[in-house]
Amino acid sequence: MFYETEKNDHGLARPPFKSIAVPRPIGWISTLDADGKPNLAPYSQFTNLTFDPPYVLISINTTPEYKRKDTTNNIERTGEFVHNMVTYELMEKMNITAAPFPPGVDEFEAAGLTKAESVLVKPYRVAESPVQLECKHVQTIRLPGTSSVGSADIIIGKVVGVHIKDEVIGPDGKLDMLKIKPLARMGYSDYTYVDKIFTITPSDAAGDEGDRSLGLEGATGAFNK
Ligand SMILES: Cc1cc2nc3c(=O)[nH]c(=O)nc-3n(C[C@H](O)[C@H](O)[C@H](O)COP(=O)(O)O)c2cc1C
């Protein structure tokens, strides 16, 4: 089948597009409003952009009332946010924080989550989450939409601090993803989590001798010549 997105004539019972870039990690973004009240919400249009230095991206749509969501307003007003990794165990609490609470409602309290102080930014971390990224706002790119919820604010943040719980670091120095079980979004109301890992070594089909696995790992020091 083929369909044109402007016509949206896919003919399927459910829109397929959000099932195509999957699985998507869930940015669980905590912020403070201008009065210092905490806010927490999940965003699966989230990814790392680059790693030296590390940047992340969150894409936040407008509401059916054409309004910006609390997370967008808070990041643009305060310049800071924290990403908290969502795990299989935290899925129900994450889901509660997605409810359209009015501004000023503390979703940490609504979901029964514990606040942990950050080191370099003011928004709290989710203490139950095994990995958190402290971020500073760098830039927002606004994309026009074709419906009230279609406009998106692409928020780019620089990661200034990384928290990793010691118990999820394996003896090989790698994050133990089978222990963490990161949760990810599929299309529709479907989710998945990491329960299988395998390794692929970089191909030498181009005849090069370099250890490109260092680049894939983000071992930037290896390239400083
Ligand atoms: C798993 C999950 C992923 C979501 N991803 C997005 C997203 O990428 N962009 C978006 O605008 N809303 C997304 N939402 C909806 C927001 O979480 C929801 O609108 C929330 O109420 C926004 O809260 P806020 O106004 O406090 O920022 C997602 C919801 C869930 C449950």
The ligand as a Tripos MOL2 file, in Angstrom:
@<TRIPOS>MOLECULE
LIG
   31    33     1     0     0
SMALL
NO_CHARGES

@<TRIPOS>ATOM
      1 C1          3.8810    7.2300   26.8640 C.3       1 LIG1
      2 C2          3.4010    8.5950   26.4960 C.ar      1 LIG1
      3 C3          4.1150    9.3480   25.5780 C.ar      1 LIG1
      4 C4          3.6990   10.6390   25.2260 C.ar      1 LIG1
      5 N1          4.4190   11.3280   24.3050 N.ar      1 LIG1
      6 C5          4.0540   12.5810   23.9560 C.ar      1 LIG1
      7 C6          4.8210   13.3300   22.9980 C.ar      1 LIG1
      8 O1          5.8360   12.8570   22.4860 O.2       1 LIG1
      9 N2          4.4180   14.5870   22.7090 N.ar      1 LIG1
     10 C7          3.3340   15.1590   23.2800 C.ar      1 LIG1
     11 O2          3.0190   16.3100   22.9870 O.2       1 LIG1
     12 N3          2.5900   14.4670   24.2080 N.ar      1 LIG1
     13 C8          2.9360   13.2080   24.5620 C.ar      1 LIG1
     14 N4          2.2000   12.5250   25.4980 N.ar      1 LIG1
     15 C9          1.0820   13.2110   26.1660 C.3       1 LIG1
     16 C10         1.5520   14.0910   27.3330 C.3       1 LIG1
     17 O3          2.2420   13.3120   28.2980 O.3       1 LIG1
     18 C11         0.3170   14.7290   28.0030 C.3       1 LIG1
     19 O4         -0.2550   15.6540   27.0780 O.3       1 LIG1
     20 C12         0.6070   15.4260   29.3240 C.3       1 LIG1
     21 O5         -0.6080   15.7500   29.9690 O.3       1 LIG1
     22 C13         1.4150   16.6880   29.1690 C.3       1 LIG1
     23 O6          1.6740   17.1910   30.4710 O.3       1 LIG1
     24 P1          2.1710   18.6720   30.7690 P.3       1 LIG1
     25 O7          1.1090   19.6440   30.2720 O.co2     1 LIG1
     26 O8          2.3290   18.6850   32.2620 O.co2     1 LIG1
     27 O9          3.4780   18.8750   30.0550 O.co2     1 LIG1
     28 C14         2.5470   11.2030   25.8270 C.ar      1 LIG1
     29 C15         1.8090   10.4430   26.7460 C.ar      1 LIG1
     30 C16         2.2310    9.1400   27.0580 C.ar      1 LIG1
     31 C17         1.4330    8.3270   28.0340 C.3       1 LIG1
@<TRIPOS>BOND
     1     1     2 1
     2     2     3 ar
     3     2    30 ar
     4     3     4 ar
     5     4     5 ar
     6     4    28 ar
     7     5     6 ar
     8     6     7 ar
     9     6    13 1
    10     7     8 2
    11     7     9 ar
    12     9    10 ar
    13    10    11 2
    14    10    12 ar
    15    12    13 ar
    16    13    14 ar
    17    14    15 1
    18    14    28 ar
    19    15    16 1
    20    16    17 1
    21    16    18 1
    22    18    19 1
    23    18    20 1
    24    20    21 1
    25    20    22 1
    26    22    23 1
    27    23    24 1
    28    24    25 2
    29    24    26 1
    30    24    27 1
    31    28    29 ar
    32    29    30 ar
    33    30    31 1
@<TRIPOS>SUBSTRUCTURE
     1 LIG1         1 GROUP 0 **** ****
